[in-house]
Amino acid sequence: FAPWESVYYYFNKWKNEGIIEELLDKLRSMVRIRSGRNESPGMGIIDSRSVKTSHHVDSVRGLDGNKKIKGRKQHIIVDSQGYLMSVAVHEANVHDSKGAPKVIERLSYKFPRLAKILADGGYRGSLADWVFDKFKWELEV
């Protein structure tokens, strides 16, 4: 392996230039096409998970009261095959319905066929109305 400083330098550079996101998008499209699917998914599935962080990590940290986890929360949207469509990370104490807009907004310009997002009960409430009003997608809880 290369020295960690070199790996980190290129990871950061490619992340900031959008190269990593572009690679993931192209790979997802290729795999979907090869499996006989449309390259743009028509449905997404959203969920979140809270992850413990070290006490040395000061930024983007909170306590998820439901799960008793002090750390970060990841909101992830995948297609029906489980391929990553969008992800957002924030403090663990942000409720699912409040953290979801950040990850959902990232879908709007990438997936022209998207019509529905499946979600669990944590996303219940006015979020479904917001998703429909803003994007004309159905949020099914």
Sequence and secondary structure as in RCSB ss.txt:
>XXXX:A:sequence
FAPWESVYYYFNKWKNEGIIEELLDKLRSMVRIRSGRNESPGMGIIDSRSVKTSHHVDSVRGLDGNKKIKGRKQH
IIVDSQGYLMSVAVHEANVHDSKGAPKVIERLSYKFPRLAKILADGGYRGSLADWVFDKFKWELEV
>XXXX:A:secstr
   HHHHHHHHHHHHHTTHHHHHHHHHHHHHHHHTTS SS SEEEEEEEEEE  TT  SS EEETTTTEEEEEEE
EEEETT  EEEEEEEETTS HHHHHHHHHHTTTTT TT  EEE  GGG STHHHHHHHHH  EEE 
